[in-house]
Every structure is written in C-alpha cells, then in structure tokens.
Amino acid sequence: MVDRQGIIVYLHQLKHAKSLRKFGHVQYISRKMKYVQIYVDQQKVDRTIRKIERLPYVKKVVPSYRPFVETEYDVVRPDKAKEYDYKIGL
C-alpha cells in the first residue's frame, strides 16, 4: 500500500482547478474558499509542491501534516466525573 499525503492549493480562480489533476488525485474543491485538496504519494510531495507553486494561478500551497500526527494514544485515563457516575449507577 502506498502512503499518501494531502496538499491544499489555494487558487486565484477556480477555473484552473481541473488542470491540477495531472499532479495527483483531486479529492475536494471548495468553491467558497477557492482551494483544492490533492492527494499525492508521500515520496513525491516536495517535488509536487515546488511544481505547483510555480504556476501563475496559484496563491499558496500548504502540505497536510496528518500522516505525522499521532492518532493512537497509549495512556488513557478515565474522567473522574464519569467514573463517579458509573459507581452510582447513572
């Protein structure tokens, strides 16, 4: 399985959104905020960002940090209020 990472591309005009398909998989287009969310292979993220930033219709390019954020938590402490409610029988 290939690791993927998201890239958020802010545009001046949305008519250029379809042309971003050649860089990766277009997942979402926001018409109100004028951005496109693209998923690319994690090894190609830096190269793709540099290519996209050179385009004249692009305002800003932001990589997603979701693959690097820890989503599994080791220490799970129960909430004291909930623990008290369970003992009472609520």
C-alpha positions in Angstrom: 0.0 0.0 0.0 1.3 3.4 -1.0 1.5 6.2 1.7 -0.4 9.3 0.5 -0.3 12.9 1.8 -2.7 15.8 1.2 -1.8 19.1 -0.3 -4.0 22.2 -0.1 -3.7 24.5 -3.1 -5.2 28.0 -2.8 -6.1 29.5 -6.2 -6.9 32.9 -7.6 -9.7 31.5 -9.8 -11.4 28.1 -9.7 -11.4 27.6 -13.5 -7.9 26.2 -13.2 -8.8 23.6 -10.6 -9.2 20.8 -13.2 -5.7 21.4 -14.5 -4.4 20.2 -11.1 -5.5 16.7 -11.9 -2.2 15.9 -13.5 -0.3 16.4 -10.2 -2.4 13.9 -8.2 -5.9 12.8 -7.1 -8.2 15.8 -6.7 -10.2 14.9 -3.6 -12.2 18.2 -2.9 -12.7 21.6 -4.4 -14.0 24.4 -2.2 -15.9 27.0 -4.3 -16.3 29.4 -1.4 -12.8 29.5 -0.1 -11.1 28.8 -3.6 -8.9 25.9 -2.7 -8.3 22.4 -4.0 -7.3 19.3 -1.9 -5.0 16.9 -3.8 -3.6 13.6 -2.6 -0.1 12.5 -3.9 2.4 9.9 -3.0 4.4 10.8 0.1 7.7 10.5 -1.6 6.7 13.0 -4.3 5.2 15.6 -2.0 8.2 18.1 -2.1 8.6 17.9 -5.8 4.9 18.3 -6.5 4.7 21.3 -4.2 7.6 23.0 -6.0 6.0 22.4 -9.4 2.5 23.6 -8.2 4.0 26.8 -6.6 5.5 27.9 -10.0 2.0 28.0 -11.6 0.7 31.6 -12.2 -2.8 30.9 -10.9 -1.7 29.5 -7.5 -1.7 31.8 -4.4 -0.4 29.4 -1.8 0.4 25.7 -1.3 0.2 24.0 2.1 1.1 20.4 2.8 -1.1 18.4 5.2 0.6 17.2 8.4 -2.0 14.5 9.1 0.4 11.5 8.4 2.8 12.8 11.0 0.2 13.3 13.8 -0.1 10.5 16.3 -3.6 9.1 16.2 -3.1 6.2 18.6 -3.0 7.1 22.3 -1.0 5.0 24.8 -2.2 6.4 28.1 -6.0 6.6 28.6 -7.1 8.0 31.9 -10.8 7.8 32.7 -12.6 11.0 33.6 -13.1 11.3 37.4 -16.7 12.6 36.9 -17.7 9.8 34.6 -16.1 7.2 36.9 -18.1 8.6 39.8 -21.3 8.4 37.7 -20.6 4.8 36.8 -20.2 3.9 40.5 -23.6 5.5 41.4 -25.4 3.8 38.6 -26.4 6.8 36.5 
